[in-house]
Amino acid sequence: MTIVSNTAKQHQKESSKDINCGLITLSDSRKSEKLDLSGKYIADEIESRYTLKSRNLIPDEKKDLTDAIENMIDEEIDVILTNGGTGLAVRDITVETVEALFEKKIDGFGELFRAKSYEEIGSAALLSRATAGVYKNTIIFSMPGSPNAVKTALDLIIDELPHFVHHVKK
């Protein structure tokens, strides 16, 4: 059961639903957006509520990720969602890259994501390094690349994006 405080309800009411989002899929194997099922799911969910202003499919490369984030910030993106590159493989660089940028970390996202994942998949949830934070007044959520992980992550954050942006832009 989810309990929403009166303060949270008030903040949600004051929050604009006019949010610009960016999507970055990191993958060495998916070469086109057509093959990016997780990215498609995220794009569809964002476009049903907000504006998807930018979408990139890039290899697991630190410079490519940093450049994509900086470009989206220059485009005045409010929320950047990344998927992929959060695992334990040598090429998985998302977490180290974004956390080095964060001015503030949103610890609750990773904690809640792992708790929900544990309910769904058991102790394999320990492998998740999902993370979130704020960089240059832009919120960045980094989630694993599997379709089920993306659904779990979006279930946690999609309706709260206006509330998050409201606090970051204050």
Beta strands, then each sheet from edge to edge (+ up, - down):
strand 1: 20-26
strand 2: 51-58
strand 3: 79-83
strand 4: 104-105
strand 5: 131-135
strand 6: 138-143
sheet 1: 2+ 1+ 3+ 6+ 5- 4+
end
